[in-house]
């Protein structure tokens, strides 16, 4: 049961009154939880057979004797199975975060932020090269914050992957880290097509994909930024986007250096 009370005042003490609104939210919450549980268990059940399918496809592709036509077909199957596995991983991460709410399952330790960012840049370098994109990571300040390194890496991976995926050929991705006494700031900027004002308010929604990308060849679940926002909020931080159509996009993550302290 949710109860909200609001005191109404017309200015004079004599006219004060209170409105009480009560609403039964248990059924609603139960339905949402049942849906999350179903999605989580189906996704979980899909993971094992998918891993097996991808494993056998990889093995088949390793065979030098297969004819070119068969190889092409197996490669399409392998690409799609891999996309499906990524989607399942995103859904599982999402349902874990909605279940744990703001708590998530963070294991915060003192972490050198630039080290996390450098490792993420290194792992994305081959993809960037494939897209003809240069990553500029010359502006990384050293300094530590009390964060969950695995979760923060997931956020940086996601922002970098988007900045590459939604960039133009020959474009640049610029990554920066700033540290102050109380907070750290990670910025990921690209010179891609940008995000319209109306879509900027929706990019962190679950399953949201922009109009321009839905019909393009880029693939995605629309969950990456929703998961990133949950992770950042669980640390007591915030993630924001600034962009204009035609002038690229910058995502900024701000985290308190100590979880629970003011940033
Ligand atoms: P996905 O990339 O799987 O679609 P995300 O949650 O990571 O999902 O992003 C949601 C949407 O936000 C994308 O589909 C795209 O429309 C938009 N978007 C995210 N990052 C960028 C970016 N760097 N430049 C332009 N659009 C972006």
Boltz pocket constraint, residues with backbone or C-beta under 6 A from the ligand:
constraints:
  - pocket:
      binder: B
      contacts: [[A, 158], [A, 159], [A, 162], [A, 163], [A, 166], [A, 190], [A, 192], [A, 193], [A, 194], [A, 195], [A, 203], [A, 205], [A, 208], [A, 209], [A, 210], [A, 211], [A, 213], [A, 219], [A, 220], [A, 221], [A, 222], [A, 223], [A, 224], [A, 225], [A, 226], [A, 249]]
      max_distance: 6.0
